[in-house]
Amino acid sequence: MNEKKRVLAISGSTKKNSTNEIILRKAAALAEGVVDVELFDGIDKLPHFNPDQDGETPPAVVQKFRNSIAKADGVLICTPEYVFSLPGSLKNAIEWTVSTTVFSNKPVAIIVAAASGEKAFEALDLIITTIEGRIDEGSKLLIKGARGKIGRDGEIQDDDTLARIKNVMGSLIAAMEAEHAIPTKYRH
């Protein structure tokens, strides 16, 4: 029997119960029974990126983060936009992976949930593509006015948004399945 695929979910917000965390939890619920989704809780604990510390023995928390990505079959990132860009904590976390191959050919889905979000969406797409993460067109989602789509009960109230999140998860799962259909010796 095949083991369920694993998705590492990363919130670009460090705020507890943020809009982004709510979206990640909903994405996990929508994919329940199909994949296991683990929410990485710790980008705010990563030290500021320093190339001098990025040698053979990086800080333990950095190695844990890298290992979490490496062990996952796919990665789902949901982030807000801060001052027309990515939050510094998310950018910092990604910078800790640049000297590795943990994102190389890894299926990745990105969701930017913000008031506008266009600049962060462009930046995240470019960064993940640059570090060789594989983002299929269906694995990208920009949710404008995200906060207004979540009710006081913490549930997403907008049916179109729910359908779009489900589609992103479907695309990510399909990409992970396709990745594992490739014999290991042919994977990058």
C-alpha positions in Angstrom: 0.0 0.0 0.0 1.3 3.4 -1.0 2.0 5.9 1.8 0.2 9.2 1.5 2.1 12.1 0.0 3.3 14.8 2.3 2.8 18.5 1.9 4.7 21.1 3.9 2.6 24.2 4.4 4.4 27.5 5.1 2.7 30.7 6.2 4.5 33.9 5.3 2.7 35.5 8.3 4.2 35.1 11.8 0.8 36.1 13.4 -1.1 33.3 15.0 -4.4 32.6 13.4 -3.6 34.9 10.5 -5.6 34.9 7.3 -2.8 32.9 5.7 -2.8 30.3 8.4 -6.6 30.0 8.1 -6.2 29.5 4.4 -3.5 26.8 4.9 -5.7 25.0 7.4 -8.6 25.0 5.0 -6.4 23.8 2.2 -5.3 20.9 4.5 -8.9 20.1 5.3 -9.9 20.1 1.7 -7.1 17.6 0.9 -7.7 15.5 4.0 -7.6 11.8 3.3 -5.6 12.4 0.1 -2.4 13.9 1.4 -0.9 14.7 4.8 -0.4 18.4 5.3 2.1 19.6 8.0 2.1 23.3 8.9 5.6 24.5 9.5 5.6 26.6 12.6 8.9 28.3 12.9 9.9 30.8 10.2 10.0 33.4 12.9 12.5 31.3 14.8 15.1 31.2 11.9 18.0 33.5 12.5 18.7 36.3 10.0 20.3 34.8 6.9 24.1 35.0 7.2 26.3 33.3 4.5 29.0 32.9 7.2 26.7 30.5 9.1 25.6 28.6 6.0 28.4 26.1 5.9 28.5 22.4 6.7 26.8 22.9 10.0 24.1 25.6 9.8 22.1 26.4 12.9 19.9 23.5 14.0 16.7 25.3 13.4 17.8 26.0 9.8 18.6 22.4 9.2 15.2 21.3 10.6 13.5 23.7 8.2 15.6 22.4 5.2 14.9 18.8 6.3 11.2 19.5 6.5 11.2 20.7 2.9 13.4 17.9 1.7 11.1 15.2 3.2 7.9 16.8 1.8 6.6 15.6 -1.6 5.3 19.2 -2.2 5.3 22.6 -0.6 2.4 25.0 -0.2 3.2 28.6 0.6 0.5 31.1 1.6 1.7 34.6 2.4 0.4 38.2 2.9 2.0 41.2 1.1 3.9 43.7 3.2 4.7 47.0 1.7 4.3 45.7 -1.9 6.6 42.8 -1.2 7.1 39.5 0.7 7.2 39.5 4.5 10.9 39.6 5.6 10.5 36.4 7.6 9.4 34.5 4.5 12.1 35.9 2.3 14.7 35.1 5.1 13.4 31.5 5.3 13.7 31.1 1.6 17.2 32.6 1.6 18.3 29.8 3.9 17.5 27.3 1.2 19.4 29.0 -1.7 22.6 27.1 -1.1 20.8 23.7 -1.1 18.7 21.8 -3.7 15.7 21.2 -1.4 13.4 23.1 -3.8 14.9 21.7 -7.0 12.1 20.2 -9.1 9.9 20.1 -6.0 6.2 20.7 -6.7 5.2 24.0 -5.1 1.9 25.8 -4.8 1.8 29.5 -4.0 -1.1 31.5 -2.6 -0.8 35.2 -1.9 -3.7 36.4 0.3 -3.7 40.1 0.8 -5.6 43.4 0.2 -4.0 43.6 -3.2 -1.0 41.2 -3.3 0.1 41.6 -6.9 3.7 42.5 -6.2 4.2 39.8 -3.5 2.6 37.3 -6.0 5.1 38.3 -8.7 8.0 38.2 -6.3 7.2 34.8 -4.8 6.6 33.2 -8.3 10.0 34.6 -9.4 11.9 33.5 -6.3 10.5 30.0 -6.3 11.2 29.6 -10.0 14.7 30.9 -9.5 15.5 28.3 -6.8 14.0 25.7 -9.2 10.8 24.9 -7.4 8.2 23.6 -9.9 5.0 25.7 -9.9 2.4 24.6 -12.4 0.1 27.3 -13.6 -2.8 25.8 -11.7 -0.8 25.9 -8.5 -0.8 29.7 -8.3 -3.5 31.8 -6.6 -3.9 35.4 -5.8 -6.7 36.1 -3.3 -7.4 39.9 -3.3 -9.3 41.3 -0.3 -8.5 38.1 1.6 -9.4 39.3 5.1 -13.0 40.2 3.9 -13.5 36.6 2.7 -13.1 35.2 6.2 -15.9 35.4 8.7 -15.7 36.2 12.4 -15.8 32.4 13.1 -12.5 32.0 11.2 -14.1 30.2 8.3 -13.7 31.2 4.6 -17.1 32.6 3.6 -16.6 33.0 -0.1 -17.5 29.9 -2.2 -15.4 31.1 -5.2 -12.3 31.4 -3.0 -12.9 27.9 -1.5 -13.2 26.5 -5.0 -10.0 28.2 -6.1 -8.1 26.9 -3.0 -9.4 23.4 -3.8 -8.2 23.7 -7.4 -4.7 24.8 -6.2 -4.5 21.8 -3.9 -5.7 19.5 -6.8 -3.0 21.0 -9.0 -0.3 20.5 -6.4 -1.4 16.9 -5.7 -1.4 16.1 -9.5 2.2 17.6 -9.7 3.3 15.5 -6.8 1.8 12.4 -8.3 3.5 13.1 -11.7 6.8 13.7 -9.9 6.6 10.2 -8.3 5.7 8.6 -11.6 9.2 9.5 -12.8 11.7 6.8 -11.8 14.1 8.1 -9.1 17.1 7.8 -11.4 15.6 10.3 -13.8 14.7 12.9 -11.2 16.8 16.0 -10.8 
